[in-house]
Amino acid sequence: MFKVLVLQSLYNLADEAIEYRIRDRLSFMRFLGLEMCDNVPDGTRVWRFRERLEALELIKPRFDRFGDHLAQAGLQARNGQISDASIVRVPIQRNSRDENRRINVGEVPEDWDEHKRRQKDTDARWNKKHGKRSFIFL
């Protein structure tokens, strides 16, 4: 159950969200030592476990010990993000360097007319997978 709290902390997930993510992600199941047919702790069980550890003042010492164990192995736990993304093939956008710079800081070039704004996805980013460059939509 402590490993569930570790995942929950690293990915900033609510009690119900960690239950869903454990069911959804094989990497989470593998980290927890669970098989596909095993029961996954529900949000209430996670909440009760965390509350019990807090009442016994064991949360901080456990996380400190976990951090020490990682440090001895030369590892460092960093908070992560989970995002659902799709990699799709799209025509190459022919933006100028100035347009790309503005898009990357969250601006939309003022000189784009309404038609051009509809044709450009300013939230998508380039990604490289298996040596091929693709646009990734978040």
Buried (B, 14 or more C-beta within 10 A) or exposed (E): EBEBBBBBBEBEBEBEBBBEBBEEBEEBBEBBEBEEEEEBBBBEBBBBBBEEBEEEEEBEEEBEEBEEEEEEEEEEEEEEEEEEEEEEEEEEBEBEEEBEEBBEEEEEBEEBEEEEEEEBEBEBBEEEEEEEEBBBBE
